Amino acid sequence: MLTKEFTIIDPNGLHARPATHAVKVAASYKADIRLEFNGRKVDMKSILGVMSLGAKMGDKFSVHADGEDEQEGLEFIEETLIKEGIIKA
């Protein structure tokens, strides 16, 4: 299992557009990918789960990936959210 921590830098937080994109990216991998925020873990392949967290600018969260393509999945999620200006590692 791999884990990486991120900080949200988008003034709008982890809002609908980037959350939807992150869910689509996570869903393209076989690994179990979970987002953890404030002690809650949600399936990163679930838009309702990700949006229910209400993560705002300045909040820190972790992404946990476990499975055969965990490395690639975690790296691509990180690249995608950084490129969109949502997070910093």
Backbone as JSON Lines, residues from 0, in Angstrom:
{"i":0,"aa":"M","n":[0.84,-1.18,0.0],"ca":[0.0,0.0,0.0],"c":[0.88,1.24,0.0]}
{"i":1,"aa":"L","n":[0.5,2.22,-0.81],"ca":[1.21,3.49,-0.88],"c":[0.31,4.6,-0.37]}
{"i":2,"aa":"T","n":[0.9,5.58,0.28],"ca":[0.15,6.72,0.8],"c":[0.91,8.0,0.5]}
{"i":3,"aa":"K","n":[0.17,9.02,0.16],"ca":[0.78,10.33,-0.11],"c":[-0.14,11.4,0.45]}
{"i":4,"aa":"E","n":[0.45,12.44,1.06],"ca":[-0.33,13.54,1.62],"c":[-0.26,14.76,0.71]}
{"i":5,"aa":"F","n":[-1.38,15.47,0.62],"ca":[-1.49,16.65,-0.22],"c":[-2.16,17.78,0.54]}
{"i":6,"aa":"T","n":[-1.95,19.02,0.06],"ca":[-2.62,20.2,0.59],"c":[-3.41,20.85,-0.53]}
{"i":7,"aa":"I","n":[-4.64,21.22,-0.24],"ca":[-5.5,21.86,-1.24],"c":[-5.1,23.33,-1.35]}
{"i":8,"aa":"I","n":[-4.83,23.79,-2.58],"ca":[-4.44,25.18,-2.8],"c":[-5.48,25.95,-3.61]}
{"i":9,"aa":"D","n":[-6.47,25.28,-4.15],"ca":[-7.52,25.95,-4.91],"c":[-8.42,26.7,-3.93]}
{"i":10,"aa":"P","n":[-8.67,28.0,-4.16],"ca":[-9.54,28.77,-3.27],"c":[-10.95,28.18,-3.12]}
{"i":11,"aa":"N","n":[-11.38,27.4,-4.1],"ca":[-12.71,26.77,-4.04],"c":[-12.68,25.4,-3.38]}
{"i":12,"aa":"G","n":[-11.52,24.95,-2.93],"ca":[-11.42,23.64,-2.31],"c":[-11.52,22.52,-3.34]}
{"i":13,"aa":"L","n":[-11.84,21.34,-2.86],"ca":[-12.0,20.19,-3.75],"c":[-13.45,20.18,-4.23]}
{"i":14,"aa":"H","n":[-13.74,21.09,-5.15],"ca":[-15.11,21.29,-5.63],"c":[-15.46,20.3,-6.75]}
{"i":15,"aa":"A","n":[-16.65,20.43,-7.3],"ca":[-17.22,19.44,-8.21],"c":[-16.35,19.11,-9.43]}
{"i":16,"aa":"R","n":[-15.84,20.1,-10.13],"ca":[-15.09,19.83,-11.36],"c":[-13.84,19.0,-11.1]}
{"i":17,"aa":"P","n":[-12.94,19.43,-10.21],"ca":[-11.75,18.6,-9.98],"c":[-12.07,17.28,-9.29]}
{"i":18,"aa":"A","n":[-13.09,17.27,-8.45],"ca":[-13.47,16.02,-7.79],"c":[-13.95,15.01,-8.82]}
{"i":19,"aa":"T","n":[-14.74,15.46,-9.79],"ca":[-15.23,14.58,-10.85],"c":[-14.06,14.05,-11.67]}
{"i":20,"aa":"H","n":[-13.13,14.92,-11.98],"ca":[-11.96,14.5,-12.76],"c":[-11.12,13.49,-11.98]}
{"i":21,"aa":"A","n":[-10.91,13.74,-10.69],"ca":[-10.13,12.83,-9.85],"c":[-10.8,11.47,-9.76]}
{"i":22,"aa":"V","n":[-12.12,11.45,-9.65],"ca":[-12.86,10.19,-9.58],"c":[-12.69,9.4,-10.87]}
{"i":23,"aa":"K","n":[-12.78,10.09,-12.01],"ca":[-12.6,9.41,-13.31],"c":[-11.2,8.83,-13.43]}
{"i":24,"aa":"V","n":[-10.21,9.58,-12.99],"ca":[-8.82,9.09,-13.04],"c":[-8.67,7.87,-12.14]}
{"i":25,"aa":"A","n":[-9.15,7.96,-10.9],"ca":[-9.04,6.85,-9.95],"c":[-9.76,5.61,-10.48]}
{"i":26,"aa":"A","n":[-10.91,5.8,-11.11],"ca":[-11.7,4.67,-11.62],"c":[-11.0,3.93,-12.76]}
{"i":27,"aa":"S","n":[-10.02,4.56,-13.38],"ca":[-9.34,3.91,-14.5],"c":[-8.24,2.94,-14.03]}
{"i":28,"aa":"Y","n":[-8.06,2.83,-12.71],"ca":[-7.05,1.92,-12.15],"c":[-7.72,0.78,-11.39]}
{"i":29,"aa":"K","n":[-7.05,-0.36,-11.38],"ca":[-7.56,-1.54,-10.68],"c":[-7.36,-1.44,-9.17]}
{"i":30,"aa":"A","n":[-6.36,-0.7,-8.76],"ca":[-6.03,-0.56,-7.33],"c":[-7.21,0.03,-6.56]}
{"i":31,"aa":"D","n":[-7.28,-0.33,-5.29],"ca":[-8.24,0.29,-4.37],"c":[-7.63,1.64,-4.0]}
{"i":32,"aa":"I","n":[-8.33,2.73,-4.3],"ca":[-7.81,4.07,-4.04],"c":[-8.78,4.78,-3.11]}
{"i":33,"aa":"R","n":[-8.26,5.21,-1.97],"ca":[-9.09,5.86,-0.95],"c":[-8.52,7.23,-0.62]}
{"i":34,"aa":"L","n":[-9.41,8.16,-0.34],"ca":[-9.05,9.51,0.07],"c":[-9.39,9.62,1.55]}
{"i":35,"aa":"E","n":[-8.44,10.09,2.37],"ca":[-8.66,10.23,3.8],"c":[-8.56,11.7,4.19]}
{"i":36,"aa":"F","n":[-9.6,12.18,4.9],"ca":[-9.65,13.57,5.33],"c":[-10.38,13.63,6.67]}
{"i":37,"aa":"N","n":[-9.77,14.28,7.65],"ca":[-10.37,14.42,8.99],"c":[-10.83,13.09,9.58]}
{"i":38,"aa":"G","n":[-10.02,12.06,9.41],"ca":[-10.33,10.75,9.99],"c":[-11.33,9.93,9.22]}
{"i":39,"aa":"R","n":[-11.84,10.44,8.12],"ca":[-12.79,9.68,7.29],"c":[-12.09,9.21,6.02]}
{"i":40,"aa":"K","n":[-12.32,7.97,5.66],"ca":[-11.8,7.43,4.41],"c":[-12.96,7.16,3.47]}
{"i":41,"aa":"V","n":[-12.82,7.62,2.23],"ca":[-13.86,7.37,1.23],"c":[-13.21,6.77,-0.01]}
{"i":42,"aa":"D","n":[-14.01,6.06,-0.77],"ca":[-13.57,5.49,-2.03],"c":[-13.37,6.63,-3.02]}
{"i":43,"aa":"M","n":[-12.18,6.77,-3.55],"ca":[-11.9,7.87,-4.47],"c":[-12.55,7.64,-5.83]}
{"i":44,"aa":"K","n":[-13.18,6.5,-6.0],"ca":[-13.89,6.21,-7.24],"c":[-15.37,6.58,-7.12]}
{"i":45,"aa":"S","n":[-15.74,7.22,-6.01],"ca":[-17.12,7.61,-5.74],"c":[-17.22,9.13,-5.62]}
{"i":46,"aa":"I","n":[-17.9,9.78,-6.56],"ca":[-18.04,11.23,-6.52],"c":[-18.77,11.67,-5.26]}
{"i":47,"aa":"L","n":[-19.78,10.92,-4.84],"ca":[-20.51,11.28,-3.62],"c":[-19.6,11.22,-2.4]}
{"i":48,"aa":"G","n":[-18.75,10.2,-2.35],"ca":[-17.82,10.07,-1.24],"c":[-16.85,11.22,-1.18]}
{"i":49,"aa":"V","n":[-16.25,11.55,-2.32],"ca":[-15.26,12.62,-2.36],"c":[-15.9,13.97,-2.04]}
{"i":50,"aa":"M","n":[-17.05,14.26,-2.62],"ca":[-17.73,15.53,-2.38],"c":[-18.24,15.65,-0.94]}
{"i":51,"aa":"S","n":[-18.57,14.52,-0.31],"ca":[-19.11,14.55,1.06],"c":[-18.08,15.02,2.08]}
{"i":52,"aa":"L","n":[-16.81,15.01,1.73],"ca":[-15.76,15.4,2.67],"c":[-15.71,16.91,2.91]}
{"i":53,"aa":"G","n":[-16.11,17.69,1.92],"ca":[-16.12,19.15,2.08],"c":[-14.74,19.75,2.32]}
{"i":54,"aa":"A","n":[-13.73,19.22,1.66],"ca":[-12.36,19.71,1.85],"c":[-12.2,21.11,1.24]}
{"i":55,"aa":"K","n":[-11.59,22.02,2.02],"ca":[-11.43,23.41,1.61],"c":[-9.95,23.76,1.41]}
{"i":56,"aa":"M","n":[-9.73,24.96,0.9],"ca":[-8.38,25.46,0.7],"c":[-7.61,25.4,2.03]}
{"i":57,"aa":"G","n":[-6.38,24.91,1.95],"ca":[-5.52,24.79,3.12],"c":[-5.64,23.46,3.84]}
{"i":58,"aa":"D","n":[-6.71,22.71,3.56],"ca":[-6.88,21.39,4.19],"c":[-5.88,20.4,3.63]}
{"i":59,"aa":"K","n":[-5.45,19.48,4.48],"ca":[-4.56,18.39,4.06],"c":[-5.37,17.1,4.01]}
{"i":60,"aa":"F","n":[-5.05,16.27,3.02],"ca":[-5.69,14.96,2.91],"c":[-4.67,13.97,2.41]}
{"i":61,"aa":"S","n":[-4.97,12.69,2.59],"ca":[-4.08,11.62,2.12],"c":[-4.8,10.78,1.09]}
{"i":62,"aa":"V","n":[-4.03,10.25,0.16],"ca":[-4.55,9.29,-0.81],"c":[-3.81,7.98,-0.56]}
{"i":63,"aa":"H","n":[-4.57,6.91,-0.4],"ca":[-4.03,5.57,-0.17],"c":[-4.36,4.72,-1.38]}
{"i":64,"aa":"A","n":[-3.36,4.06,-1.94],"ca":[-3.57,3.18,-3.09],"c":[-3.03,1.81,-2.75]}
{"i":65,"aa":"D","n":[-3.82,0.78,-3.06],"ca":[-3.43,-0.58,-2.75],"c":[-3.89,-1.5,-3.87]}
{"i":66,"aa":"G","n":[-2.93,-2.13,-4.55],"ca":[-3.27,-3.05,-5.63],"c":[-2.18,-3.09,-6.68]}
{"i":67,"aa":"E","n":[-2.45,-3.85,-7.73],"ca":[-1.4,-4.11,-8.72],"c":[-0.88,-2.88,-9.44]}
{"i":68,"aa":"D","n":[-1.69,-1.86,-9.63],"ca":[-1.22,-0.65,-10.32],"c":[-1.25,0.58,-9.39]}
{"i":69,"aa":"E","n":[-1.02,0.34,-8.11],"ca":[-1.09,1.4,-7.1],"c":[-0.12,2.55,-7.37]}
{"i":70,"aa":"Q","n":[1.11,2.23,-7.75],"ca":[2.13,3.25,-8.02],"c":[1.69,4.17,-9.15]}
{"i":71,"aa":"E","n":[1.29,3.59,-10.27],"ca":[0.88,4.38,-11.42],"c":[-0.35,5.22,-11.11]}
{"i":72,"aa":"G","n":[-1.3,4.62,-10.4],"ca":[-2.53,5.34,-10.06],"c":[-2.27,6.54,-9.18]}
{"i":73,"aa":"L","n":[-1.48,6.35,-8.14],"ca":[-1.17,7.44,-7.21],"c":[-0.4,8.56,-7.91]}
{"i":74,"aa":"E","n":[0.57,8.18,-8.74],"ca":[1.35,9.18,-9.46],"c":[0.49,9.98,-10.43]}
{"i":75,"aa":"F","n":[-0.42,9.3,-11.15],"ca":[-1.24,10.0,-12.12],"c":[-2.26,10.92,-11.44]}
{"i":76,"aa":"I","n":[-2.81,10.48,-10.33],"ca":[-3.74,11.34,-9.57],"c":[-3.0,12.59,-9.11]}
{"i":77,"aa":"E","n":[-1.8,12.42,-8.58],"ca":[-1.0,13.56,-8.13],"c":[-0.72,14.51,-9.28]}
{"i":78,"aa":"E","n":[-0.23,14.0,-10.4],"ca":[0.08,14.84,-11.56],"c":[-1.15,15.59,-12.05]}
{"i":79,"aa":"T","n":[-2.27,14.91,-12.12],"ca":[-3.5,15.51,-12.62],"c":[-3.97,16.65,-11.72]}
{"i":80,"aa":"L","n":[-4.02,16.43,-10.41],"ca":[-4.52,17.46,-9.49],"c":[-3.54,18.62,-9.35]}
{"i":81,"aa":"I","n":[-2.24,18.36,-9.47],"ca":[-1.26,19.44,-9.43],"c":[-1.39,20.29,-10.69]}
{"i":82,"aa":"K","n":[-1.51,19.62,-11.84],"ca":[-1.63,20.34,-13.11],"c":[-2.86,21.24,-13.13]}
{"i":83,"aa":"E","n":[-3.94,20.8,-12.51],"ca":[-5.18,21.59,-12.47],"c":[-5.14,22.67,-11.39]}
{"i":84,"aa":"G","n":[-4.06,22.74,-10.61],"ca":[-3.94,23.77,-9.59],"c":[-4.81,23.53,-8.37]}
{"i":85,"aa":"I","n":[-5.14,22.27,-8.1],"ca":[-6.0,21.93,-6.97],"c":[-5.17,21.66,-5.72]}
{"i":86,"aa":"I","n":[-4.04,21.0,-5.89],"ca":[-3.24,20.58,-4.74],"c":[-1.77,20.92,-4.92]}
{"i":87,"aa":"K","n":[-1.03,20.79,-3.82],"ca":[0.42,20.74,-3.88],"c":[0.83,19.55,-3.04]}
{"i":88,"aa":"A","n":[1.91,18.92,-3.43],"ca":[2.37,17.72,-2.71],"c":[3.14,18.12,-1.47]}
